[in-house]
Each structure stands twice: as C-alpha cells, then as structure tokens.
Amino acid sequence: MTTQLHVLNPATEEVVATVPGATAADVDAAVTRAALAQRTWAAAAPADRARLLRRFARVVDDHIEELALLEVREAGHTIGNARWEAGNVRDLLDYAAGGVERLSGRQIPVPGGLDVTLLEPLGVIGVIAPWNFPMPIAAWGTAPALAAGNAVLLKPAETTPLTALRLAELALEAGLPEHLFQVLPGTGPVTGDALVTHPGVAKIVFTGSTRVGKAIMAKCADHVKRVTLELGGKSPNIVFADADIEAAALAAPMSFLDNSGQDCCARTRILVQRTAYDRFLELLAPAVEKVAVGDPADEQTQMGPLISRAQLDRVRSYVPDDAPALRGTAPEGPGFWYPPTVLTGLAPDAPAAVDEVFGPVAVVLPFEDEDDAVRLANATDYGLSGSIWTRDVGRALRVSRAVQAGNLSVNSHSSVRYWTPFGGFKQSGIGRELGPDALTAFTETKNVFISTEG
C-alpha cells in the first residue's frame, strides 16, 4: 500500500505538496532498472561520463533560484543558505566530473611480471539523505558515486523530497541515462529498509542520527554491504583566554544557529577558559539577541524555523523554563519557531550538554587549562567537528591533535568544503565523504598480475 507524504512549509505549517511514497516493490523494480543502466554507464568512455556530469552541473546552475525556493518551502531554510546549497550541488557535480578521468589504479613492482590495480565501480548505490541539508548531502553521495561509474538510488527524507525529485528531472534534462539516478521518496521503515536490505544494492550512504545509523549498519552486515555513515555530533567551541575574545564571541551565535541549529557540526558546547568566561558572556549576550529570526524568504533573515512540530517539542524538552540562559527572539503564531538560546550554569553532564539537541540551543561551560579543555571536549560519544580559538600556534596544533574529531577549525567555524574530506570519529560515523578521495569510496580495488615468464 502506497503511503502519501505530506510536505509542510515549516514557517507556516501549510501543506505545499503531497508525494507518494515508494513501496518495497517499487524499490525492487528501481534496483533492477538501475543495474541495467549502470552497466552501460560504467562501459562508457570516462570523458563521456565526465562531459555528462558537467552538463548536469550546468543545468543545475540554470535552476539555482528554483531549487533554492523549493528548499525554502520544504525545509524552512533561509533563502541565502538555500542558494548556497543549490550552488553546492552544482560545484560537487563539477568537482566529481574532474575526477572521472583521474580515477586510476597503480602499477606495483613485482618479480616475474607486471602487477596493476584497477578501480571498478561497485554497482548500485543507495543514498539516504537527511532533512537538515536535503540538497547538498544528497549530492555528497550521488555525485562521486555517479562519477565512479555507479548508479544511484536516492531516498530523501520524508519531510523534504521536493528538491531531490527536481534534481532527478534535471539529470534527465542534462542527458544522463534513464534510470541511472532515481529518487525514491518514502518512509524509513518501508522505503529505506527495502533499500538497505536489498541484495542488489552494493553500498549504503546514510546521513542521520547515530541510532538509525547503527540499525542500518547491522542490517547491512547480513550482506557484508559497504556503508558510509555520517551521524550525530556534539561539537565543542573551545575559547582560550589568549584568543581574540570579541571575535570568538561574535562568531559563536551562527556556529550553532545556522540552519536553526539543525546541523551535526553545530558548535553547541561552548567551552570558555574561566579567566575569560565573564567577558565572553558579556559579549555573547547582545550577539545572540541580534540574530534575525523570521521569514526564511526574507533576504535579511539569519535563522528560520525548525523542520517540524516533533523537532520543536524535542528542542523544548531540553530547556527547563527556569534555566538561566541568554535568549534571542522568534516569531509567534504558525510555524515551528524556537528562539536562539544559550544555557549557562549547567553541569557538564546535563542532558543539554551531552545530547545532540539539534536545535538553536547551546551551553557554555568553563574550563581551567589546556588539559581540562581537551578533557571536556572529548567527554562525548561524538567526534564530528569543533573549533579552537587561540593566538598561540603551538597550542592550536596541540589541541587539534588531542581533540577527537574529524573536522576542526582554528579561529573560525568552517567545517565542510567539497574539496576536503569530511567525516567523524567515534559514534559520529564511519568513512569519509568529499575531498580528493571521494570517488574511490565507491569502487572496488582489483589486483591483476600478468606473468612475463614462459
């Protein structure tokens, strides 16, 4: 039985679209079609595959504004962020296309012959994308998988299928073979489970919660299916007393408020050296209050709504009514709004300080010295990203080595660039996406020895 997915505008709670969800039978049929398309695609000349991916990038570029407005409607992203996200899809396709003709193996010296390695595509790849960044994260898996010669079945989050469906149409418009890139909207328990457990799917790329990622990993084990998992985060923002305290305080709000805090890389644990703690809070308070929260279609808006009523309720559950906090403002009335909130005076093991809230809520915790900062930063099951603020280059390098996270920034909050690797330590995930090695994650290495004797 087909499930109807009702897509809501998070800023108004209005239904903007209804999309049929794919059944297990739909997934099975899609895998069959994808496998046929993949064989033809993999046999094509690398230059031809690269040319089509670049054409796909150009078609996306021609539709940046359309895709951005779709993202505003279905995800509540600010228009500026949504334009960047659509542009990121374009850039990823361009970058992946550049790797098609450079996806080479090696020649290894051996006695008695010639030994070479071949990088061969896996086959059909299942990409399960989240609702927090529907377009770019879908492209993180799709672009390099296609470039490496695979077919892709993309399951978008059930709340945000519209941009994915439009991207599939644009792929056909660009000339990609039919069925090579298919989008399968649906629920996790039906569509997602069918994709994960299907024996014809060679790899699953999943971005989402650690809880769901563990379940996917367990199901993939039945077929020894490859996985790349980008999961939760509880990233530290470490501010030493020798840092530019004003710059650190002014940069802190958007490090956890971008995308309304619905970001695995959000710096939601602000760790401040005790001697600078009071000054930091004095500067942070007005910076939080000034964040413009409102209509995501407004060019001046910095933060929009949360994705859903369920997410709003989850965020509220972490903030006691009497909790000491610095707060901004948010609209009242329809929409899933929550104000920017910084909790102070909490214990380091309080739920808001250790759980991934996934909303516009951060905690500020003091630390004594460098060792104490590293201890607090690592006191979590997660290890995705983080920031270190200091003028001491030696300290920046020592702490960068000591903090258990896959992506760190010094005196900034940058985490993700499509040309550098991205992924987490510990329960933040397995594998790396993006960067110069992205295509190889969608290949098998085959070793061939050719005897020159006799």
Helices and strands as residue ranges (DSSP letters): E 4-8, E 15-20, H 24-43, H 46-62, H 64-75, H 79-100, E 107-110, E 113-121, E 124-128, H 134-147, E 151-155, H 162-174, E 181-183, I 188-192, H 193-197, E 203-207, H 210-221, E 226-230, E 236-239, H 245-257, G 258-261, E 269-273, H 274-289, H 309-317, E 325-327, E 341-343, H 351-354, E 361-367, H 370-377, E 382-383, E 385-389, H 393-402, E 407-410, E 425-426, E 429-430, G 439-442, E 443-451
